[in-house]
Amino acid sequence: MVVENMGLDHVAIKVRDIEESVAFYRNVLNMEVSDRIGDRVAFLRTPNVAAESQHHEMNITQMSDAELEALEERGERDLDLHDFAEDLPEDGPPMLPTTGPIYHIAFEVPDFEALEAAKDGLQEQDHPVYRGTGRHGPGNNFYLYFPDPDGYPIELTANMEDAPEEGGRPARRWPTEPETWNVWHDSEELKEE
Ligand SMILES: [Fe+2]
């Protein structure tokens, strides 16, 4: 062991428009601003994290003008998140569209019903939903995926199985097939629990 790691603490992302992102994480994901640095950085927390006296779990940093110009030159500054939803492949591993190397950021919700409620709420706002609800093989968790304003996929997850240290099953290598990503793939099986 090199590091006495106590767990993932926070994630920092660069965004096209910090105010739009703060509004999204506030209004959709029920987060609040803990602090700001000028008009370039906002630190965000969920209610659970606030209750544990932790300052933040996300850092949202405004892209610089040079970074925005680089996006502009590549035709990637203005996004239509609905376009991405239409690009989802029909077969093969159900990968998510994303606008950068961050593949997704996951937040825990209480149960499957919370995922379904989130899906309804997003659809009422005409916000695209990428995948779900579904259930992953590894972790056995329920999921829902949708993009944040920069196209970084957000995952909502519930009922993750226990780790081996807590009585869960030992690590295994899963096959690269759609059922690994979603155990309900092509199945009529309905969710229980
Ligand atoms: Fe995930």
Boltz pocket constraint, residues with backbone or C-beta under 6 A from the ligand:
constraints:
  - pocket:
      binder: B
      contacts: [[A, 104], [A, 106], [A, 155]]
      max_distance: 6.0
